[in-house]
Amino acid sequence: MSQIFTENGDVIPVTVIEAGPVTVTQIRTKDKDGYDAVQIGYGIKNKINKSIAGHLNGLENLRHLREFKSHKSTLKANQSMAEEIKTDESAIAGLKRGDKIDVSIFNMGDIVRVSGISKGRGFQGAVKKHGFKGAPASHGHKKMLRQVGSIGQRFPQHTLKGTRMAGHMGNIRVTVRNLSITSIDKESNLISLKGAVPGRKGTLLEIVKT
C-alpha cells in the first residue's frame, strides 16, 4: 500500500503490484483439447517434479501455472506480480509458447476487478465475523455480551444450514470491483491500483478488465 498526490493536492490510496513478466506455457485449441485457452506461468522455483519439468521443457522452472479460457479477458496478479492475457480467440491465435507478457498490456484509467485469497483471521465470534450487535450491557447480561443468541426453533428441531455463528474467518476467495489503474511503470513492471486488494503482501491475485 502507498499513496499518490494529484495535481490539486488530493491523496489517492493505491496498491503497487509488480506486473510480471509472465510466460505463455501452453496454447490449448478446440481441435486438440476441446476448448480454446491459454496457460501462463510466473515465478521461479528451484525444484519441480518430473511431470512439470516435462511440461515446461525448454522454459524456466515456473512456480505458478494458471489457465484461462477464451470467453473472458483475465489478469493474473501477485502483489509482487501481475499478468494479463486477453483470452479471446484472436488474442490466443496471436500467442505462442514461450512468449513473454509484461505490464505494457495495461492502460492508464483501466477499470479492473481483483480476486484473491483474503487474510486468515482464525476462529472468531459472531460479533466480529458477522457484525452482530451483541446483548445489552445491563439487566442480567453478565458474561453474555458477545454471545450469538438463539440459533434454533421448535421446528424442524435442528440448526439450519447457513446460520450465522462463530467460526473460521477469512482465508476465502474475495473479489473487489471497480478499481482503476492510476499509474504504470513499464521499466520496473509496476502498476498502481486505486484502493486495496485482497490478501497479504505476496498474495496471488487475478485481475480482470471490466
Secondary structure as UniProt FT lines:
FT   STRAND          2..5
FT   TURN            7..8
FT   STRAND          11..18
FT   STRAND          22..28
FT   HELIX           30..33
FT   STRAND          37..44
FT   HELIX           50..55
FT   TURN            56..58
FT   STRAND          62..69
FT   TURN            70..71
FT   STRAND          73..78
FT   TURN            79..80
FT   STRAND          81..86
FT   HELIX           89..93
FT   TURN            97..98
FT   STRAND          100..101
FT   HELIX           103..105
FT   TURN            108..109
FT   STRAND          111..117
FT   STRAND          120..124
FT   HELIX           126..130
FT   TURN            142..143
FT   TURN            145..146
FT   TURN            161..162
FT   STRAND          167..170
FT   STRAND          173..185
FT   TURN            186..189
FT   STRAND          190..194
FT   TURN            201..202
FT   STRAND          204..209
//
